[in-house]
């Protein structure tokens, strides 16, 4: 099975993510820019890198239609409330990176 990672289908903006990776036995951090409709295989065998990719989320303003579309597309998301304003503002927390074959 092919191993790769990409932004979820329907995500239209490029995503800049600080990610740790191993090089010559040391862990480094670098900003990676992921673009829509592009598959990446760089560092796919690095367990630290892949784990961080799987946990990367983005908060977007809540909208019931957006939530319904994301759920219908099988995109993992959850509704989170703002702790600072006492829950008046709601966001959708979306996993924007899909890791396949790992």
N, C-alpha and C positions, 0 to 999 in steps of 0.2 A: 504494500500500500504506500502511496506517495505521502510524504510528510512535508507540510508547509503551514504557513500562517498567513492570514489576510484580514483586512477589515471586513466586518459583517456586510452582507448584501444590503443595499439600501443606504449605507453610510456614505454621504457625498463629500465630506470634507477630509482633507489630509489630517493625520493624527501624529503629533510629535510626542514620543514617549521616552523617558529616561529608563534605560534597561541595563541591568548588570550582565556581564558575560565573562567567560574565562578565556584568558590568553596566556600561554606559557606558564600555566599553573597559578596565575594571579587573577583576582576578580577585579574587573574594571567596569566603569559605568559610562555609557555613551548615549547621546540622544539619537534615536532612530526615527525617521520620518516614514510613515506608512501611507500609501496612496490608495484610493478606492480602485477596485477591480484589478488588483495586482497581487500575485502570489509571491511569497518570499520563502527562501530556504536557508538563509544565512543564520548560523548559530542554532539550527533546529535540534541538534544533538546535545546542546548544553542545557542541563536540567534546571539550573538557576534562571537562565534566560526564559525558558519555556514556562516555568512556574509563574514568573512575574507577568508574562504575556497573558496567561490565563486569568490572572487576578486584576488586570487593568480594566477600570471602569470609567465612565464619563456620566456626569449628572446633567440632565437636560430638563427644562421646565416641564412640569406635568401637563399632560393633555390626554383626555380619555381616548381620543381617536388614535393618538400616537401609541398609547399603551396597547390598544386593541390590535393595531397593525403589527407591532413588535411581537406580541404573543402569537398572532396568527402565523407570523414568519418563523416562529420557533426561536426567537432571540431571547436569551435570559435577561429579565429586567425585574426591578422591584421598585415599589413606591417608597420613598423616604421623605420624612418631614424635616423641616429646618428646626434644629434645636435652639438656635439663637433667637428666633422670633416666636418661639412657643408653638410651632407647628402650623402657622398661618400659611406658609409657603410649602408646596409639595414639589418634589422632583422625581424624575424617573432615573434610576441608576441602571445603566446599560453596559453590558460587557461588549465592547466594540471590536475586540480582536477574536477571531475564530482560529483555533489551532486544530489542524486536521492530521490524523494518523499518528498522534503521539499519545 
